[in-house]
């Protein structure tokens, strides 16, 4: 019995050892010449992407857009919140214009703005209790939205904000009954 177990173990490792040699390569970058090719493959951060994809590029962009929205608003939380909410309202209105139903969509979202308020990148991830929505359709929506949208803030440096969004934006419907 012991001899059969030893033979089976030997055959198992013999069969899978060629696969194990290639499993630890980390892609194509394993030695000098190939590693140089990998360094030359500058992966560009897409305009819109899921949080978790492009992790290294996301970190680089986060450091390039290190000024936070609150700091860009000179620590005025009311102003920062109003500007953020205004952008979410604009997204909601644009979704209605293009026929996309965002009702029930809940997400974490990070927006990267340039100095003039143009949106350079949007990273998002749907929350577990979000309405199921096609991610490709949502990515196309964000890409289209950011083409013409200008955030109502001009700064001397790029800035970003990581936050949460749930549609519909309920604050819009509140009215003062006094």
Helices and strands as residue ranges (DSSP letters): H 2-23, H 32-40, E 48-50, H 55-64, E 67-68, H 69-72, H 77-98, E 106-113, E 119-126, H 135-148, E 159-166, G 170-173
